[in-house]
Amino acid sequence: MKSKKRMWFLVLAAGIFFGLSQTEPVQATPLSSFSKVQQEAIQAKIDSIRSRVESKVKAVHTEKVAVKKQEVAKKQAEAKQFAEQKRAQVAAAENNNQTKQDNSSRKENAPSVGGNEAPKSSSQAPQAKSSTPNSGSSNSQTDATTSASQRGRAIGEKNREYGKKLRDPNLSGSERQKIIQEKKNYNRSHH
């Protein structure tokens, strides 16, 4: 058995020796040129991928910049609208204070006959549809009740007018807020 193994080994070794002597050595230059071609192909693929990625990055960047600009513009518009609402509220408050001062000066300048009802009914007259007729009756309590009920009707009518204005679907947010603020100011000064 050992001799069989040795024999196979010798045959194999002779075959390898004979085979190597028959082949020519591989030249290094074709391998290096193949390597350069391969490197150029890889570099071309890398450049192609890089250019596609750069174009996509630029597109995404441009889109993000546009979105940011829109957000900034929206925030500026909201801030401007908020500032306008604040100015309107301040103006309404100043107007309300001025009206209160005017009413207090009228009360001070009004004759003491009739008490406080005379200035209120005179300030309500332009806003009411019909004014209270002064029949000159001696019962001042009946006059006060009639004046109060007519004043209540006038306030109710004015609030209905505000309601009609607010039902308009074409109103912008700032116009709607302005009407609401006017209604609040009116109700504060007339209740």
Salt bridges, closest charged atoms under 4 A:
ASP47 OD1 - ARG50 NH1 3.90
GLU157 OE1 - ARG160 NH2 3.31
